[in-house]
Amino acid sequence: MTSPAPHERAGEPPADNAVVIGVDFTSAPSAKKPITVAIGRCIGAAGGRGYRLDDILLLESLGDFERFLASGGPWLGGFDLPFSQPRPLIEHEGWPTDWPRFVRFFCGEPRDRLRAAFRRWCDARPPGDKFAWRRADKPAGSSPAMRWANPPVAWMMHAGIGRMLDAGLAFPAHGQRGVVGEPTRTALESYPGYTVRKVCSRSYKSDAPSKQTPERMHNRRVVVAALMAGTAGLEPTLSISPAWRRRLIADGSGDLLDAVICALQAAHAGVLPRYGLPRVLDPLEGWIASVPVG
């Protein structure tokens, strides 16, 4: 069920000026709710000790997402969507247990068939223990990857991870190398809420304009200040212009801030041996960047 974490590289920190991206993903992107991509670079003489935000892209369709994935490299990226499902659920349903085969199976299944499988699992279990969990989910404080509503993270995986695999990205937590001969584009699963809760336990965002309150704006200001000061539990500090700082704080949806945190989590993982992955790791489930082994 488990195997040693993949040794795809020696664990050297990203070089100074290396590109690191962060992706706040949505399964149904639009002009109103795009996929948000933070793009920046590692800075500092030691490499990876700081992260300078250069730009934020707004991708309004899954086609835009595919084109972004196919464009250029090398880069290291943190992506806020599940890369897999819990092994107990996969084995219970008789789904493929080889990660690439499972991804292609899962993303090829109709959502109503997947939803029925999720409900079968939940209906057979007692209140308070309905969901299956991956090993990394509870330490990260994330929603279970099989959750199909509020938030629909299972559909984020369904819309995103197959496209990422098709694009030839490298997935260290799943033992998958990128396309030989192409600049390496390395993908790590991220969860910004893990970092936010280290400095702020209160809500900092909402997609509903009526809930984008001054209190939530204050909480975003607290989070941004901690990222810039290096007090949010991440190795790189955030370097941003005053204009970008104002935009991150003003964005009531929190999408801009979440994308930046995903990039910082990836940059943090990049300075650790084997990206900070557990030495014994289930490549079917993977891991979440910057979350320590519990």
C-alpha positions as CSV (number, residue, x, y, z in Angstrom):
1,M,0.0,0.0,0.0
2,T,2.9,2.4,0.7
3,S,6.3,2.8,-0.7
4,P,9.3,5.1,-0.2
5,A,8.8,8.6,-1.4
6,P,10.1,9.1,-5.0
7,H,13.7,10.5,-5.2
8,E,13.2,12.5,-8.4
9,R,16.0,14.9,-7.4
10,A,18.4,15.4,-4.6
11,G,16.3,18.1,-2.9
12,E,18.4,21.1,-3.9
13,P,16.5,24.4,-3.4
14,P,15.1,26.1,-6.4
15,A,17.7,28.3,-8.1
16,D,17.6,32.1,-7.6
17,N,15.1,33.5,-10.1
18,A,13.4,30.1,-10.6
19,V,9.7,30.4,-11.6
20,V,7.1,29.2,-9.0
21,I,3.4,29.4,-9.7
22,G,0.3,29.0,-7.6
23,V,-3.1,28.0,-8.9
24,D,-6.4,28.6,-7.2
25,F,-8.6,26.2,-9.2
26,T,-12.3,26.1,-9.9
27,S,-14.1,23.3,-11.7
28,A,-16.3,25.6,-13.8
29,P,-14.2,28.7,-14.6
30,S,-15.8,31.8,-16.1
31,A,-15.2,35.5,-16.3
32,K,-16.9,35.9,-12.9
33,K,-15.0,33.1,-11.2
34,P,-11.8,32.3,-13.2
35,I,-8.9,30.0,-12.4
36,T,-6.4,32.3,-10.7
37,V,-2.7,31.8,-11.4
38,A,0.0,33.6,-9.4
39,I,3.4,33.8,-11.1
40,G,6.6,34.7,-9.4
41,R,10.2,33.9,-8.8
42,C,12.5,32.7,-6.0
43,I,14.7,35.5,-4.8
44,G,17.7,35.8,-2.4
45,A,21.3,34.7,-2.5
46,A,20.5,31.3,-1.0
47,G,17.7,30.6,-3.4
48,G,14.2,29.9,-2.3
49,R,14.4,32.3,0.7
50,G,12.0,34.8,-0.7
51,Y,9.2,34.8,-3.3
52,R,8.6,37.8,-5.5
53,L,5.1,38.0,-7.1
54,D,5.3,39.2,-10.7
55,D,1.9,38.7,-12.1
56,I,-1.5,37.0,-11.7
57,L,-3.4,35.5,-14.6
58,L,-7.1,34.9,-14.8
59,L,-8.1,31.9,-16.8
60,E,-11.8,32.0,-17.8
61,S,-12.1,28.5,-19.2
62,L,-10.7,25.0,-18.9
63,G,-9.3,25.4,-22.4
64,D,-7.4,28.4,-21.1
65,F,-6.1,26.2,-18.3
66,E,-4.9,23.6,-20.8
67,R,-3.1,26.2,-22.9
68,F,-1.4,27.6,-19.8
69,L,-0.2,24.2,-18.7
70,A,1.2,23.5,-22.1
71,S,3.1,26.8,-22.3
72,G,6.7,27.0,-21.3
73,G,8.6,25.9,-18.3
74,P,10.4,25.1,-16.2
75,W,8.4,25.9,-13.2
76,L,7.3,24.5,-9.8
77,G,3.7,24.9,-9.0
78,G,1.2,24.5,-6.2
79,F,-2.3,23.6,-7.2
80,D,-5.4,23.9,-4.9
81,L,-7.3,20.8,-5.9
82,P,-7.1,17.1,-4.9
83,F,-4.7,15.0,-6.9
84,S,-6.4,11.8,-5.8
85,Q,-8.9,10.1,-3.6
86,P,-8.6,8.0,-0.4
87,R,-7.2,4.5,-0.9
88,P,-10.0,2.9,1.2
89,L,-12.6,4.3,-1.1
90,I,-10.7,3.4,-4.3
91,E,-10.2,-0.2,-3.1
92,H,-13.8,-0.5,-1.9
93,E,-15.1,0.4,-5.3
94,G,-12.6,-1.7,-7.2
95,W,-11.2,1.3,-9.0
96,P,-7.6,1.2,-10.4
97,T,-4.9,1.5,-7.8
98,D,-2.1,2.6,-10.2
99,W,-2.3,6.4,-9.9
100,P,-2.1,7.4,-13.6
101,R,-4.7,4.7,-14.5
102,F,-6.9,5.9,-11.6
103,V,-6.7,9.5,-12.7
104,R,-7.8,8.6,-16.2
105,F,-10.6,6.4,-14.9
106,F,-11.8,9.0,-12.4
107,C,-11.8,11.9,-14.8
108,G,-13.5,9.7,-17.5
109,E,-16.4,8.7,-15.3
110,P,-19.7,10.7,-15.4
111,R,-20.2,12.7,-12.2
112,D,-23.5,11.1,-11.4
113,R,-21.8,7.7,-11.3
114,L,-19.1,9.0,-9.0
115,R,-21.6,10.8,-6.9
116,A,-23.5,7.5,-6.5
117,A,-20.3,5.8,-5.3
118,F,-19.6,8.6,-2.8
119,R,-23.1,8.3,-1.4
120,R,-22.9,4.5,-1.1
121,W,-19.8,4.9,1.0
122,C,-21.3,7.6,3.2
123,D,-24.7,5.9,3.6
124,A,-23.0,2.8,5.0
125,R,-21.2,4.7,7.7
126,P,-22.4,6.2,11.0
127,P,-23.0,9.9,11.6
128,G,-19.8,11.8,12.3
129,D,-17.7,9.4,10.3
130,K,-19.2,9.5,6.9
131,F,-16.3,10.3,4.6
132,A,-13.1,8.5,3.7
133,W,-9.9,10.5,4.2
134,R,-6.5,10.5,2.7
135,R,-3.6,10.4,5.1
136,A,-2.8,14.1,4.4
137,D,-6.3,15.5,4.6
138,K,-6.7,15.7,8.4
139,P,-3.3,17.1,9.2
140,A,-3.9,19.8,6.5
141,G,-7.4,20.5,7.9
142,S,-8.7,20.2,4.3
143,S,-12.1,18.9,3.2
144,P,-12.2,15.2,2.3
145,A,-11.2,14.7,-1.3
146,M,-14.4,12.8,-2.0
147,R,-16.7,15.7,-0.9
148,W,-18.9,16.6,-3.8
149,A,-20.7,19.6,-2.4
150,N,-19.9,22.6,-0.1
151,P,-17.1,22.7,-1.3
152,P,-17.2,20.4,-4.4
153,V,-13.6,19.4,-4.2
154,A,-14.2,16.0,-5.9
155,W,-15.4,17.9,-9.0
156,M,-12.3,20.1,-8.9
157,M,-10.2,16.9,-9.2
158,H,-12.5,15.6,-11.9
159,A,-12.1,18.8,-14.0
160,G,-8.4,19.4,-13.3
161,I,-6.1,16.5,-12.6
162,G,-6.6,14.7,-15.9
163,R,-5.7,17.8,-17.8
164,M,-2.6,18.2,-15.7
165,L,-1.6,14.6,-16.4
166,D,-2.3,15.0,-20.1
167,A,0.0,18.1,-20.1
168,G,3.0,16.0,-19.1
169,L,3.6,17.5,-15.7
170,A,5.8,15.9,-13.1
171,F,4.1,14.7,-9.9
172,P,6.7,13.9,-7.3
173,A,4.1,12.8,-4.7
174,H,2.8,10.2,-7.1
175,G,6.2,9.0,-8.6
176,Q,5.5,10.5,-12.0
177,R,8.2,12.3,-14.0
178,G,7.5,14.9,-16.6
179,V,8.0,14.5,-20.3
180,V,11.6,13.6,-21.2
181,G,13.3,16.3,-23.2
182,E,10.9,19.1,-22.1
183,P,11.5,21.8,-19.4
184,T,10.2,20.3,-16.2
185,R,6.9,21.5,-14.9
186,T,6.4,20.1,-11.5
187,A,3.0,20.0,-9.7
188,L,2.4,19.8,-6.0
189,E,-1.0,19.6,-4.4
190,S,-1.6,22.7,-2.2
191,Y,-4.2,23.8,0.3
192,P,-4.0,27.5,1.3
193,G,-6.3,27.1,4.3
194,Y,-3.6,25.2,6.1
195,T,-1.3,28.3,6.0
196,V,-4.0,30.8,6.7
197,R,-5.1,29.1,9.9
198,K,-1.6,29.5,11.3
199,V,-2.1,33.2,11.6
200,C,-5.9,33.8,11.5
201,S,-8.6,31.4,12.7
202,R,-11.5,33.6,11.3
203,S,-13.0,33.7,7.9
204,Y,-11.1,35.8,5.3
205,K,-13.1,35.4,2.1
206,S,-16.4,34.7,0.5
207,D,-17.7,34.4,-3.0
208,A,-20.9,36.2,-2.0
209,P,-20.6,40.0,-2.3
210,S,-22.9,40.5,0.7
211,K,-20.4,38.5,2.9
212,Q,-17.3,40.4,1.8
213,T,-17.2,42.4,5.0
214,P,-14.6,44.8,6.5
215,E,-13.8,42.1,9.1
216,R,-12.9,39.6,6.3
217,M,-10.8,42.3,4.7
218,H,-9.0,42.9,8.0
219,N,-8.3,39.2,8.2
220,R,-6.8,39.2,4.7
221,R,-4.6,42.1,5.8
222,V,-3.4,40.1,8.8
223,V,-2.6,37.1,6.5
224,V,-0.7,39.1,3.9
225,A,1.3,40.8,6.7
226,A,2.3,37.4,8.1
227,L,3.3,36.1,4.7
228,M,5.5,39.2,4.1
229,A,7.1,38.9,7.6
230,G,7.7,35.2,7.3
231,T,5.6,34.3,10.3
232,A,3.1,32.1,8.6
233,G,5.2,28.9,8.8
234,L,6.6,29.0,5.3
235,E,10.3,29.3,4.4
236,P,10.1,32.0,1.8
237,T,8.8,35.4,2.6
238,L,6.5,37.2,0.2
239,S,7.8,40.2,-1.7
240,I,5.1,42.2,-3.4
241,S,4.6,45.8,-4.6
242,P,2.3,48.1,-2.7
243,A,-0.2,47.8,-5.6
244,W,-0.3,44.0,-5.4
245,R,-0.6,44.1,-1.7
246,R,-3.7,46.4,-2.0
247,R,-5.2,44.0,-4.6
248,L,-4.7,40.9,-2.5
249,I,-6.4,42.6,0.5
250,A,-9.2,44.1,-1.5
251,D,-10.2,40.9,-3.3
252,G,-13.2,39.7,-1.2
253,S,-13.3,36.3,-2.9
254,G,-9.8,35.6,-1.6
255,D,-8.9,34.0,-4.9
256,L,-5.8,36.2,-5.5
257,L,-4.5,35.6,-2.0
258,D,-5.1,31.8,-2.2
259,A,-3.2,31.6,-5.5
260,V,-0.3,33.4,-3.9
261,I,-0.3,31.1,-0.9
262,C,-0.3,28.1,-3.2
263,A,2.8,29.5,-4.8
264,L,4.5,30.1,-1.4
265,Q,3.6,26.6,-0.3
266,A,5.2,25.2,-3.4
267,A,8.3,27.4,-2.9
268,H,8.5,26.2,0.7
269,A,8.3,22.6,-0.4
270,G,11.0,23.3,-3.0
271,V,13.6,24.1,-0.4
272,L,13.1,20.8,1.4
273,P,14.6,17.4,0.6
274,R,12.2,15.5,-1.6
275,Y,9.8,18.5,-1.5
276,G,9.1,17.6,2.2
277,L,7.2,14.4,1.3
278,P,7.0,11.6,3.8
279,R,9.7,9.0,3.5
280,V,7.0,6.4,3.4
281,L,4.3,7.6,1.1
282,D,1.4,6.1,-0.7
283,P,1.8,7.2,-4.3
284,L,-1.9,6.5,-4.9
285,E,-2.9,9.2,-2.4
286,G,0.0,11.6,-2.6
287,W,0.5,14.4,-0.2
288,I,-0.2,18.2,0.3
289,A,2.7,20.6,0.1
290,S,4.0,22.3,3.3
291,V,2.0,19.9,5.5
292,P,4.4,18.1,7.9
293,V,4.1,14.4,8.5
294,G,2.0,13.8,11.6
